[in-house]
């Protein structure tokens, strides 16, 4: 697909869905004229990979329809850092890579379906403790999407930082009051209703979990 064809494809999607240029530009974290300039003037000539991925997810289409190479979209394996930190015991931040000890390769198309972030905004960490049992068990690996955090907060399981400790909890959002309920799936642990959403340090959303069987 040529650059002109990719721009035309995006224009057709925008018209078919009744979207507007400025709204899509804000979705990408760009200035309001960004998408219009890309389509009408060819500036930039080609969408950045992260922008193309986010637009493809938003419209529910394959990245190839917006200019990605089909063989890349279909076949590539993407390495994601596995950090040597736990989700409920031990201080640290997902921002640094000094604690990365390995990478896990995921299918690129599969990652695009479940995560909004690019590979450098994803990390695999382990669960420590049983506060989220039976959903998550001690020793499980979880994939954390740091692009899916406070700005897009909704009901789900998230990694939070509380007093320099990473914890994994289930969040329920009250959109009217902008408060959060922070819960453990294990009823033996306490929960915190009506927390100020602005005061909660959300690291990222848990989008996948894997565990050893046996």
Secondary structure by P-SEA (a helix, b strand, c coil): ccaaaaaaaaaaaaaaacccaaaaaaaaccccaaaaaaaaccccccccaaaaaaaaaaacccccccccccccccbbbbbbbbbccccccbbbbccccccccccccccaaaaaaccccccccbbbbbbcccccccccccbbbbbbbcccccccccbbbbbbbcccbbbbbbbbbcccccbbbbbbccccbbbbcccccccccccccccbbbbbcc
